Every structure is written in structure tokens, then in C-alpha cells.
Amino acid sequence: MEVQALLARSLQFADDGDWATAAEVLREQLSDFEEDAAVHCWLAVAERELGQEGVAYELFKKALSLGPEDPTVLATIGNGIAAFDDPEAVDALKNAALIGPDLSLTRLLYGAYLSREGFHEWAIEQLIAAREIDSSDPQIAYEMGVAYALSGDIDRATDVMAEAVTLDPDDGWTRVVFGLLLLEDGRAEEASGELSEGAHRLPEDIEAQMLAALAAAAVGLDDIAYEMVERGRMRAADGDLALVSSVEEHVDSGADVSAIFLAEDVAPDALRSRLLERP
């Protein structure tokens, strides 16, 4: 089987969300493509989607050692090893952007890396370039919002994150981050709506349910607040139950108590941790 046919076959399964079969197809042929960086790279992506982070990292490193010249492959590898704070990530991402400056993906992933490493101006330059190439990509808008937020420019971050939500209204993660930015900007009622919408799209995200509960309670929407508490309780693991109980106690105590607890103890850490989550 030719490499392009192999990758195309695997991608068909990946596009359908069947990462297990996508990985199996690549694993079966890996011995025939030991020197092909793309096969190792895309198997790494599949393994990561299956929760096999350690296996994925070793495959990404193997792919990088094979000296890939394809900018999409190189950017994907760089982004993959960046999750492990690998020092080789920056060169991989930078080289990908240099080799493929007209590809939105290379600019996006390099900009996303730079923003989380504290190089906000350079990050924004890369992300603006990515948006000029593809203004319809919600991930580019999201990463621009992240970069502005991490630089301290909450007004711009909120505006750009609103664009990301418009481009992909069903992305629950983006809506939760947008809601947290609205909270930071003092727009409590709008924040409550976005956090609720985001939480409904992320039923397994217990923190999102609790953020939505507190935000609703803070603006007097008690029915929604208790609904979110119960949504969280139904899916909470043992380690999450203390958070659910604490949030319920604050909701019981009224709007002012909920608002203070959200603004001072919960939302800042939640926002920062979500902003720092790599793509």
C-alpha cells in the first residue's frame, strides 16, 4: 500500500470519529513505513485521541527524528510534543511556519504555542496571519482570544472570543471560556448565559456545570443554578463531590455570596487553566 492511500484510509475513519480503527489501520502498516514521518505523526494523533498520551509522545518524537519537511506534519508534531513541554517543540513549530507560511495551520499552532509561553506580541502576529489566510476558522478566532486574554487585553479577548462563538456556536469549551471572559469584564448576565450554554454542551465537564450554577445564582436565576448543581452531581466522581457540595452551599446562601465566591475563588483559576490548555 502506498503511503498516501494508507493515510487517506486512516483519515476516513478519523473523520467519522472512529479513532480506534484509524489507529489500527496505521499500526498494521507501521513496519512497512518505519522511515515515514507522516505515518508516525498521524498514528501519534490517533493514539492521543484514544488517551494513550505516552505512546503518542514517543511516536511524535520518532516522527521528528525522521526529519519531516512537510509543514503540516512538522506543525502537528511540534504541537504534539509541546503538550509535554518538550524543548524541541518551538523549533518544530517555528520551522513549520517558515516552510509553510501560507498555511493557516502552521501559523495557528505556532501562535498558540507562543501565547502560552508568554510571547504574546509574536503570538498575535502569527494568529493575525492565520486569520488572513482563513477567516472562517473558529479555532483561529479562539486562539486569538486566548492570546489577547493572556496578554491582559480582556476587551479584545472578549470581542474575538465572541467571533469564535459565532463561527462555531456548538463548541462548549469556547462558550465556557467566553463566559469566563465576560465575567472578568463585569458582564455578569451575559456571562451566565454563555456559561449555561457551554455547560449544556459539555455534560461531563463538572467544573463547567459548577461555573454555570454560580453564575446563574449570582444574577438571581436560582432554577438554572440548582439545575446545574444537579447536572454536576449526577456525573461527579468522588473527587468532584466536595466541589459540588461547596457550590450548592454558596447557591443556597444567595446571589451576593455566590457572586463573591465565583469572582474571587473559582472563576480566575478556571479561566487561567482553560486558557493555558493547549490545542
C-alpha positions as a printed Julia matrix, in Angstrom:
279×3 Matrix{Float64}:
   0.0    0.0    0.0
   1.27   3.47  -0.9
   1.65   5.92   1.96
  -0.95   8.36   0.63
  -3.52   5.57   0.27
  -2.77   4.4    3.82
  -3.15   7.88   5.28
  -6.34   8.52   3.29
  -7.85   5.25   4.56
  -6.99   6.08   8.16
  -8.32   9.62   7.78
 -11.69   8.31   6.64
 -12.14   6.58   9.99
 -10.78   9.58  11.91
 -13.24  11.9   10.18
 -16.05   9.65  11.44
 -14.65   9.81  14.97
 -13.53   6.16  14.85
 -10.05   6.73  16.21
  -9.62   3.12  17.29
  -9.91   1.84  13.72
  -7.85   4.74  12.39
  -5.04   3.79  14.77
  -5.37   0.08  13.97
  -5.02   0.73  10.23
  -1.8    2.65  10.8
  -0.4    0.21  13.37
  -0.85  -2.71  10.99
   1.25  -1.0    8.34
   3.81   0.75  10.56
   6.55  -1.82   9.98
   6.36  -1.08   6.23
   6.79   2.64   6.82
   9.43   2.79   9.54
  11.13   5.76   7.86
   7.99   7.74   7.07
   7.42  10.67   9.43
   3.82  11.25   8.32
   2.7    7.73   9.26
   4.27   8.03  12.71
   2.79  11.5   13.14
  -0.79  10.56  12.3
  -0.6    7.39  14.37
   0.53   9.6   17.23
  -2.53  11.81  16.72
  -4.8    8.77  16.78
  -3.16   7.37  19.92
  -3.54  10.75  21.63
  -7.23  10.81  20.8
  -7.52   7.36  22.37
  -5.95   8.64  25.59
  -2.57   7.0   25.03
  -0.54  10.14  25.67
   2.74   8.38  26.43
   2.56   6.26  23.27
   1.64   9.34  21.26
   4.63  11.27  22.6
   7.08   8.52  21.6
   5.57   8.39  18.13
   5.76  12.17  17.74
   9.42  12.08  18.79
  10.13   9.27  16.32
   8.43  11.25  13.58
  10.52  14.32  14.41
  13.74  12.28  14.32
  12.95  11.3   10.73
  13.37  14.93   9.62
   9.95  15.73   8.15
   9.8   18.52   5.6
   6.03  18.68   5.18
   4.95  21.78   7.17
   1.61  20.28   8.21
   3.31  17.19   9.61
   6.01  19.27  11.28
   3.48  21.63  12.89
   1.4   18.69  14.12
   4.47  17.09  15.67
   5.51  20.35  17.31
   2.07  20.85  18.78
   2.0   17.25  19.95
   5.27  17.41  21.87
   4.52  20.9   23.21
   1.92  19.25  25.45
   4.85  17.59  27.23
   6.89  20.81  27.5
   9.43  19.32  25.11
  12.12  21.91  24.26
  12.18  20.73  20.63
   8.6   21.92  20.14
   9.48  25.54  19.48
  11.87  24.79  16.62
   9.46  22.33  15.04
   6.63  24.87  15.13
   8.79  27.77  14.01
  10.24  25.79  11.11
   6.77  24.67  10.06
   5.63  28.3    9.89
   8.73  29.24   7.91
   8.34  26.35   5.46
   4.59  26.81   5.1
   3.83  30.48   5.75
   0.7   30.33   3.6
  -0.86  27.52   5.63
  -3.21  28.67   8.35
  -2.46  25.58  10.45
   1.26  26.33  10.77
   0.6   29.93  11.8
  -2.21  28.88  14.16
  -0.19  26.25  16.03
   2.94  28.39  16.27
   0.88  31.33  17.54
  -0.93  29.12  20.05
   2.42  27.89  21.37
   3.89  31.39  21.63
   0.9   32.76  23.55
   1.17  30.08  26.21
   4.91  30.65  26.51
   4.37  34.35  27.21
   5.39  35.76  23.81
   2.08  37.5   23.28
   3.01  40.04  20.6
   4.64  37.41  18.42
   1.73  35.08  19.04
  -0.79  37.68  17.92
   1.25  38.38  14.77
   1.12  34.7   13.84
  -2.58  34.42  14.61
  -3.44  37.54  12.61
  -1.56  35.99   9.69
  -3.54  32.77  10.16
  -6.83  34.67  10.18
  -5.87  36.5    6.98
  -5.43  33.09   5.35
  -8.67  31.63   6.74
 -11.08  33.99   8.45
 -13.75  31.29   8.79
 -11.79  29.01  11.13
 -13.26  29.22  14.66
 -10.08  27.75  16.17
  -8.05  30.71  14.9
 -10.51  33.15  16.45
 -10.42  31.17  19.7
  -6.63  31.2   19.85
  -6.56  34.93  19.14
  -8.89  35.39  22.09
  -6.58  33.28  24.23
  -3.54  35.32  23.19
  -5.24  38.63  23.97
  -6.5   37.31  27.3
  -3.08  36.02  28.35
  -1.6   39.4   27.4
  -4.1   41.11  29.72
  -6.24  42.71  26.99
  -9.64  41.44  28.17
 -11.64  43.81  25.93
 -10.07  42.48  22.72
 -10.1   38.94  24.06
 -13.84  39.15  24.67
 -14.53  40.62  21.23
 -12.52  37.98  19.4
 -13.9   35.14  21.51
 -17.4   36.32  20.56
 -16.37  35.81  16.92
 -15.24  32.28  17.75
 -18.64  31.53  19.3
 -20.42  32.92  16.25
 -18.3   30.76  13.95
 -18.95  27.61  15.98
 -21.84  28.05  18.45
 -21.84  24.35  19.36
 -18.31  24.39  20.8
 -18.97  24.15  24.52
 -15.36  24.76  25.57
 -15.24  28.07  23.7
 -18.54  29.18  25.19
 -17.33  28.45  28.73
 -14.12  30.43  28.15
 -16.16  33.25  26.6
 -18.42  33.25  29.64
 -15.44  33.48  31.97
 -14.06  36.4   29.96
 -17.43  38.14  30.19
 -17.29  37.67  33.96
 -13.82  39.18  34.0
 -15.22  42.11  32.02
 -18.04  42.66  34.53
 -20.85  41.44  32.26
 -22.46  39.02  34.69
 -25.81  38.41  32.96
 -24.23  37.71  29.59
 -21.65  35.51  31.29
 -24.36  33.45  32.93
 -26.0   32.74  29.59
 -22.76  31.69  27.92
 -21.65  29.51  30.82
 -25.02  27.78  30.85
 -24.89  27.17  27.09
 -21.34  25.87  27.36
 -22.11  23.59  30.29
 -25.05  22.03  28.47
 -22.7   21.16  25.6
 -20.12  19.67  27.99
 -22.14  17.35  30.24
 -19.03  15.52  31.53
 -17.25  18.76  32.49
 -18.14  19.08  36.18
 -16.33  22.38  36.59
 -18.36  23.87  33.74
 -21.62  22.86  35.48
 -20.45  24.48  38.72
 -19.36  27.67  37.0
 -22.76  27.89  35.33
 -24.51  27.23  38.65
 -22.69  30.02  40.46
 -23.05  32.47  37.56
 -26.79  31.82  37.42
 -27.18  32.19  41.18
 -25.2   35.42  41.08
 -27.79  37.03  38.81
 -30.81  35.55  40.59
 -31.53  32.65  38.25
 -31.97  30.12  41.02
 -33.8   27.48  38.97
 -30.93  27.31  36.49
 -28.39  27.36  39.32
 -29.91  24.3   41.01
 -30.34  22.54  37.67
 -26.6   22.93  37.05
 -25.74  21.72  40.52
 -27.78  18.56  39.91
 -26.24  18.04  36.46
 -22.83  18.15  38.09
 -23.82  15.88  40.96
 -25.15  13.19  38.62
 -21.82  12.87  36.82
 -19.41  13.74  39.61
 -16.7   11.3   40.59
 -15.74  11.02  44.24
 -13.08  13.7   43.84
 -15.63  16.19  42.47
 -18.28  15.82  45.16
 -16.63  18.29  47.53
 -16.75  20.98  44.83
 -20.4   20.23  44.08
 -21.29  20.43  47.77
 -19.4   23.69  48.21
 -21.1   25.26  45.21
 -24.52  24.13  46.43
 -23.88  25.73  49.83
 -22.99  29.03  48.17
 -26.03  28.88  45.9
 -28.19  28.27  48.98
 -26.65  31.4   50.54
 -27.93  33.71  47.82
 -26.83  35.86  44.93
 -24.26  38.04  46.67
 -22.43  35.13  48.29
 -22.44  33.2   45.02
 -21.12  36.2   43.1
 -18.25  36.78  45.52
 -17.29  33.11  45.62
 -17.36  32.9   41.83
 -15.38  36.09  41.25
 -12.76  35.58  43.93
 -12.31  31.85  44.42
 -13.47  29.95  41.34
 -13.55  31.88  38.07
  -9.96  33.29  37.97
  -8.32  29.89  38.32
 -10.8   28.27  35.94
 -10.16  30.92  33.3
  -6.39  30.69  33.52
  -6.3   26.89  33.45
  -8.57  26.8   30.4
  -6.58  29.48  28.59
  -3.39  27.5   29.14
  -4.89  24.28  27.77
  -3.05  23.59  24.53
  -4.91  22.87  21.26
